[in-house]
Amino acid sequence: MASWSEKMLQLLRRMNNFHLPGSSLESCLRFEVAGEQVGWLYPKVASILGRFPAVFRPYGSTITFSSGLDTFESRSVAVDEVLQELRREATFTCLIGWRDEVRHLWYMLDNCPSSSLLLDCSVRHTMVKECEEEACIPQGLAEQARPVGTVSYTYEDDEGIFPECQFVFDLELPLNFQPHIGDGEVQAFYYYPIEKVKDLLVSEEFKPNCAMVVLDFLIRHAIIEPDSEPYYHEFVAGLHRSL
């Protein structure tokens, strides 16, 4: 039976599998916007996007937007038209359930709070906003959170390639503080001893990308130390892979 350390190492390898031998990395094309890489494309996907030369253009091993689509607004409109067409054709399974169709949701253990970075909002503003909306943490308290780094990784599965970077904050809450469900995106809050948290990280109950944020916390606060953790270096490296 695998140990806790081996299970955590397996989780990190799964979340970084795009960089492992046997991945599709070598065959993928770069996707760039205004000269900056924002993702990767499978050759099959690039071929499909080639059907829309007014929106996408290839150069070398890179796909970017066609000339003329040089603003956020023009790109957004053009991409929306492409996605609507591909949705009608059922080209990609990830578009099934998009917009007005019903998706089935299930809850997993997560960080408190977590959110995608909002358009035209700073990282700190997004953090404070989500604290208030997701857990009813007052603005004055949320503003005491300290930025402590990032967690980054790239994985691929049947849905595509996912390069992700999470901005991490630490916020020490008063002992008598209790979060409350705000916007309905949370089912419940749990307050667990650290050993139970560690056990949950390698279970099927915890979202893998969120487990990585907790692992980062455990390392930064010396709950996991190099003298007692045989995969300490692999853990640290797996939390901070280049996108």
C-alpha positions as CSV (number, residue, x, y, z in Angstrom):
1,M,0.0,0.0,0.0
2,A,1.3,3.4,-1.0
3,S,2.4,5.8,1.8
4,W,1.1,9.3,2.3
5,S,4.3,10.7,0.7
6,E,4.0,8.4,-2.3
7,K,0.3,9.3,-2.8
8,M,1.2,13.0,-2.7
9,L,4.0,12.5,-5.2
10,Q,1.6,10.7,-7.5
11,L,-0.9,13.7,-7.2
12,L,1.9,16.2,-8.1
13,R,3.0,14.1,-11.1
14,R,-0.6,13.9,-12.3
15,M,-1.0,17.7,-12.1
16,N,2.3,18.1,-13.9
17,N,1.9,15.3,-16.4
18,F,2.3,17.6,-19.4
19,H,6.0,17.8,-18.5
20,L,6.5,14.1,-18.1
21,P,7.8,11.7,-20.7
22,G,5.1,10.4,-23.0
23,S,3.0,13.6,-22.9
24,S,1.9,15.5,-26.0
25,L,4.3,18.4,-25.2
26,E,6.6,17.8,-28.2
27,S,3.8,17.8,-30.7
28,C,1.8,20.8,-29.4
29,L,1.7,24.3,-30.9
30,R,2.0,27.4,-28.8
31,F,-1.0,29.7,-28.6
32,E,0.0,33.4,-28.4
33,V,-1.8,36.7,-27.9
34,A,0.0,39.9,-28.7
35,G,3.3,38.0,-28.6
36,E,2.8,36.4,-25.2
37,Q,2.2,32.7,-24.9
38,V,-1.1,32.0,-23.1
39,G,-1.5,28.2,-23.7
40,W,-0.9,25.1,-25.8
41,L,-2.9,23.6,-28.6
42,Y,-3.0,20.0,-29.8
43,P,-2.4,19.6,-33.6
44,K,-5.9,18.4,-34.0
45,V,-7.3,21.5,-32.3
46,A,-5.0,23.8,-34.3
47,S,-6.3,22.1,-37.5
48,I,-9.9,22.9,-36.5
49,L,-9.0,26.5,-35.7
50,G,-7.5,26.7,-39.2
51,R,-11.0,26.6,-40.6
52,F,-11.4,30.1,-39.3
53,P,-8.6,32.1,-41.0
54,A,-10.4,35.4,-40.3
55,V,-9.8,34.7,-36.6
56,F,-6.7,32.5,-36.2
57,R,-3.4,32.4,-38.2
58,P,-0.5,30.0,-37.9
59,Y,3.2,31.0,-38.0
60,G,5.8,28.4,-37.5
61,S,4.8,26.2,-34.5
62,T,2.5,29.0,-33.1
63,I,-1.1,29.9,-33.5
64,T,-2.2,33.5,-32.9
65,F,-5.0,35.9,-33.8
66,S,-5.3,37.2,-37.3
67,S,-4.2,40.8,-38.0
68,G,-7.0,43.2,-37.3
69,L,-8.1,41.4,-34.1
70,D,-5.9,43.6,-31.9
71,T,-8.2,44.5,-29.1
72,F,-9.8,42.6,-26.2
73,E,-13.3,43.4,-27.6
74,S,-12.7,42.3,-31.2
75,R,-11.0,39.1,-30.1
76,S,-13.8,38.3,-27.7
77,V,-16.5,38.7,-30.3
78,A,-14.5,36.7,-32.9
79,V,-13.8,33.8,-30.4
80,D,-17.4,33.7,-29.3
81,E,-18.6,33.3,-32.9
82,V,-16.1,30.4,-33.4
83,L,-17.1,28.7,-30.2
84,Q,-20.8,29.0,-31.1
85,E,-20.1,27.4,-34.4
86,L,-18.1,24.6,-32.8
87,R,-20.8,24.1,-30.2
88,R,-23.5,23.6,-32.8
89,E,-21.3,21.1,-34.5
90,A,-20.5,19.3,-31.2
91,T,-16.9,19.4,-32.1
92,F,-15.5,19.5,-28.5
93,T,-17.1,17.7,-25.6
94,C,-16.0,20.5,-23.3
95,L,-18.6,22.7,-25.0
96,I,-21.4,20.3,-24.0
97,G,-23.4,22.0,-21.3
98,W,-21.9,25.4,-22.0
99,R,-24.1,28.4,-21.5
100,D,-27.8,27.5,-21.3
101,E,-27.5,23.7,-20.9
102,V,-27.6,22.0,-17.6
103,R,-24.4,20.7,-16.0
104,H,-24.4,18.3,-13.0
105,L,-22.3,19.6,-10.1
106,W,-20.6,17.8,-7.3
107,Y,-18.8,19.3,-4.3
108,M,-15.2,18.5,-3.3
109,L,-13.0,19.9,-0.5
110,D,-11.5,23.2,-1.5
111,N,-9.6,26.2,-0.2
112,C,-11.4,29.0,1.6
113,P,-11.9,31.0,-0.5
114,S,-10.8,30.4,-4.1
115,S,-11.7,32.0,-7.4
116,S,-10.6,32.7,-10.9
117,L,-8.9,36.1,-11.5
118,L,-11.6,38.6,-12.5
119,L,-11.3,40.7,-15.6
120,D,-10.0,44.3,-14.8
121,C,-9.5,43.4,-11.2
122,S,-6.2,43.1,-9.3
123,V,-5.2,39.9,-7.6
124,R,-5.7,41.5,-4.2
125,H,-9.1,43.0,-5.1
126,T,-10.3,39.6,-6.3
127,M,-9.1,37.9,-3.1
128,V,-10.9,40.4,-0.9
129,K,-14.1,40.2,-3.0
130,E,-14.2,36.4,-2.9
131,C,-13.5,36.4,0.9
132,E,-16.6,38.5,1.3
133,E,-18.8,36.7,-1.2
134,E,-17.8,33.1,-0.6
135,A,-17.2,33.0,3.2
136,C,-18.6,36.3,4.5
137,I,-15.2,37.4,5.7
138,P,-15.4,41.2,6.4
139,Q,-13.4,43.4,4.0
140,G,-11.3,44.8,6.9
141,L,-10.3,41.3,8.0
142,A,-9.7,40.1,4.4
143,E,-7.4,43.0,3.7
144,Q,-5.0,41.6,6.3
145,A,-4.2,38.6,4.1
146,R,-0.5,38.4,3.0
147,P,0.6,37.3,-0.5
148,V,3.0,34.4,0.0
149,G,3.7,33.2,-3.5
150,T,2.2,31.1,-6.4
151,V,1.5,27.5,-7.2
152,S,1.9,26.6,-10.9
153,Y,1.6,23.4,-12.9
154,T,0.4,22.1,-16.3
155,Y,-1.6,19.0,-16.8
156,E,-3.5,17.4,-19.7
157,D,-6.5,15.1,-19.9
158,D,-9.3,14.2,-22.3
159,E,-10.5,17.8,-22.2
160,G,-7.3,19.4,-23.2
161,I,-4.2,21.1,-21.8
162,F,-4.4,23.2,-18.6
163,P,-1.5,25.5,-17.7
164,E,-2.6,27.1,-14.4
165,C,-1.1,29.5,-11.8
166,Q,-2.7,30.1,-8.4
167,F,-1.8,33.3,-6.4
168,V,-1.7,32.3,-2.8
169,F,-2.5,34.4,0.3
170,D,-2.3,33.5,4.0
171,L,-4.9,35.0,6.3
172,E,-4.9,34.2,10.0
173,L,-8.5,34.3,11.4
174,P,-9.5,35.1,15.0
175,L,-10.1,32.0,17.0
176,N,-13.8,33.0,17.5
177,F,-14.4,33.7,13.8
178,Q,-16.8,31.5,11.9
179,P,-17.2,31.7,8.1
180,H,-20.7,31.7,6.7
181,I,-21.9,30.6,3.2
182,G,-22.3,33.7,1.1
183,D,-22.9,33.3,-2.6
184,G,-24.1,29.7,-2.5
185,E,-21.0,28.3,-4.3
186,V,-19.9,26.6,-1.0
187,Q,-21.8,23.7,0.6
188,A,-20.2,23.9,4.0
189,F,-17.0,24.9,6.0
190,Y,-14.9,22.4,8.0
191,Y,-12.3,23.0,10.7
192,Y,-10.0,20.0,10.9
193,P,-6.9,19.1,12.8
194,I,-3.8,19.3,10.6
195,E,-3.3,15.5,10.5
196,K,-6.8,15.0,9.2
197,V,-6.2,17.7,6.6
198,K,-3.1,15.8,5.5
199,D,-5.0,12.6,5.1
200,L,-7.7,14.3,3.1
201,L,-5.2,15.9,0.7
202,V,-4.4,12.5,-0.9
203,S,-8.0,11.3,-0.9
204,E,-10.6,11.5,-3.6
205,E,-12.4,14.1,-1.6
206,F,-10.0,17.0,-2.2
207,K,-9.6,18.9,-5.4
208,P,-6.1,18.1,-6.6
209,N,-5.1,21.7,-7.5
210,C,-6.4,22.9,-4.1
211,A,-4.5,20.1,-2.4
212,M,-1.4,21.6,-3.9
213,V,-2.1,25.0,-2.3
214,V,-2.4,23.2,1.1
215,L,0.8,21.3,0.5
216,D,2.5,24.6,-0.1
217,F,1.2,25.9,3.2
218,L,2.4,22.8,5.0
219,I,5.9,23.3,3.6
220,R,6.1,27.0,4.2
221,H,5.1,26.6,7.8
222,A,7.5,23.7,8.4
223,I,4.8,21.2,9.1
224,I,6.6,19.2,6.4
225,E,10.3,19.3,6.7
226,P,13.3,18.1,4.6
227,D,14.7,15.9,7.4
228,S,11.5,13.9,7.7
229,E,10.0,14.0,4.2
230,P,11.8,11.8,1.6
231,Y,10.2,13.6,-1.3
232,Y,10.7,17.1,0.0
233,H,12.6,18.4,-3.0
234,E,10.1,16.7,-5.4
235,F,7.2,18.4,-3.6
236,V,8.7,21.8,-3.8
237,A,9.6,21.4,-7.5
238,G,6.2,20.0,-8.3
239,L,4.5,23.1,-6.8
240,H,6.4,25.6,-9.0
241,R,6.7,24.3,-12.5
242,S,7.2,26.7,-15.4
243,L,4.1,27.2,-17.5
